[in-house]
């Protein structure tokens, strides 16, 4: 077991981008650069277990641009 919690990652990503218009705009630029479509990060609610699949799918669709963003921003 790696000890990595996917639910925590999805929630952290949501809150990282939710309150900052500048971060969202920066991610949108990385999506254009990586030739992926920008879509909002979806919030996962622990009481609605089906929301985890939707949130993880959204992260995986934008994985290349999210990785580029995190590497270049140093986060």
C-alpha positions as CSV (number, residue, x, y, z in Angstrom):
1,X,0.0,0.0,0.0
2,X,1.3,3.4,-0.9
3,X,-0.6,5.4,1.6
4,X,-1.8,7.8,-1.1
5,X,-5.4,8.9,-0.7
6,X,-7.2,9.7,-3.9
7,X,-10.1,11.4,-2.2
8,X,-7.8,13.8,-0.4
9,X,-6.0,14.7,-3.7
10,X,-9.2,15.4,-5.5
11,X,-10.5,17.6,-2.6
12,X,-7.2,19.5,-2.4
13,X,-7.1,20.1,-6.1
14,X,-10.7,21.5,-5.9
15,X,-9.9,23.9,-3.1
16,X,-6.6,25.0,-4.7
17,X,-8.3,26.2,-7.9
18,X,-11.8,27.1,-6.5
19,X,-11.0,30.4,-4.8
20,X,-8.4,31.7,-7.2
21,X,-9.3,33.1,-10.6
22,X,-5.6,33.6,-11.3
23,X,-4.9,29.9,-10.8
24,X,-7.8,28.9,-12.9
25,X,-6.6,31.2,-15.7
26,X,-3.1,29.8,-15.4
27,X,-4.4,26.3,-15.7
28,X,-6.5,27.2,-18.7
29,X,-3.3,28.5,-20.4
30,X,-1.6,25.2,-19.6
31,X,-4.5,23.3,-21.1
32,X,-4.2,25.3,-24.3
33,X,-0.4,24.7,-24.3
34,X,-0.9,20.9,-23.8
35,X,-3.7,20.8,-26.3
36,X,-6.4,19.6,-23.8
37,X,-9.7,21.1,-23.1
38,X,-10.1,23.1,-19.9
39,X,-12.8,22.0,-17.6
40,X,-13.5,23.0,-14.0
41,X,-12.2,20.7,-11.2
42,X,-15.2,19.0,-9.7
43,X,-15.7,18.8,-5.9
44,X,-15.9,15.4,-4.3
45,X,-18.4,15.0,-1.4
46,X,-17.7,12.2,1.0
47,X,-21.4,11.6,1.5
48,X,-21.9,11.1,-2.2
49,X,-19.5,8.3,-3.0
50,X,-20.4,8.4,-6.7
51,X,-18.9,11.8,-7.0
52,X,-15.4,10.4,-6.6
53,X,-15.5,8.8,-10.0
54,X,-16.6,12.0,-11.7
55,X,-13.9,14.0,-9.9
56,X,-11.1,11.5,-10.7
57,X,-12.2,11.3,-14.3
58,X,-12.0,15.1,-14.6
59,X,-8.5,15.1,-13.1
60,X,-7.4,12.3,-15.5
61,X,-8.7,14.2,-18.5
62,X,-6.6,17.2,-17.6
63,X,-3.6,15.2,-16.1
64,X,-1.0,16.5,-18.6
65,X,-1.9,20.1,-18.1
66,X,-2.2,19.7,-14.3
67,X,1.2,18.1,-14.1
68,X,2.7,20.9,-16.3
69,X,1.1,23.5,-14.1
70,X,2.3,21.9,-10.8
71,X,5.9,21.4,-12.1
72,X,6.2,25.0,-13.4
73,X,4.5,26.7,-10.5
74,X,6.5,24.6,-7.9
75,X,3.4,23.4,-6.1
